[in-house]
Amino acid sequence: MTSGIRVGTPATTTQGMGTPEMKTIASLIARAIKSDDATVHAGIKSEVHALTAKFPIYEA
């Protein structure tokens, strides 16, 4: 059994994310783990979509 989660940064930094975004990602993960409320999870999903929209994987 592990005692935590490891989140690697290569994928996020490749997309141009930095410390502020990693703090946001950590907060989103913590909120998702702490809540079993579907409404909370829906809000988190919206925040994830908003964050990832700012950092597309491929330039269009």
C-alpha positions in Angstrom: 0.0 0.0 0.0 1.3 3.4 -0.9 1.1 6.5 1.3 0.5 9.1 -1.4 0.2 10.0 -5.0 3.1 11.2 -7.2 2.2 13.7 -9.9 4.9 14.2 -12.5 5.5 17.5 -14.1 6.9 16.8 -17.5 3.5 16.7 -19.3 2.3 19.9 -17.6 5.6 21.8 -18.2 5.6 20.7 -21.9 2.2 22.3 -22.2 3.5 25.5 -20.7 2.0 25.1 -17.2 4.0 26.3 -14.2 3.9 26.5 -10.4 0.5 28.3 -10.3 -1.2 25.6 -12.4 0.4 22.8 -10.4 -1.0 24.3 -7.2 -4.4 24.4 -8.9 -4.1 20.8 -10.0 -3.0 19.7 -6.5 -6.1 21.5 -5.1 -8.4 19.9 -7.6 -7.0 16.5 -6.8 -7.4 17.1 -3.1 -11.0 18.3 -3.4 -11.9 15.4 -5.6 -10.5 12.9 -3.1 -12.1 14.5 -0.1 -15.6 14.7 -1.6 -18.0 12.1 -2.7 -20.6 14.7 -3.8 -21.4 14.5 -7.5 -22.1 18.3 -7.6 -18.6 19.0 -6.3 -17.1 16.6 -8.8 -19.0 18.3 -11.6 -17.6 21.6 -10.5 -14.1 20.2 -10.5 -14.6 18.8 -14.0 -15.6 22.3 -15.2 -12.4 23.7 -13.6 -10.3 21.0 -15.2 -11.8 21.8 -18.6 -11.2 25.6 -18.1 -7.6 25.0 -17.1 -6.8 22.6 -20.0 -8.4 24.9 -22.5 -5.7 27.4 -21.7 -3.0 24.9 -22.4 -4.0 22.9 -25.5 -1.9 19.7 -26.3 -1.6 20.7 -30.0 -1.7 24.2 -31.5 -4.6 24.5 -33.8 
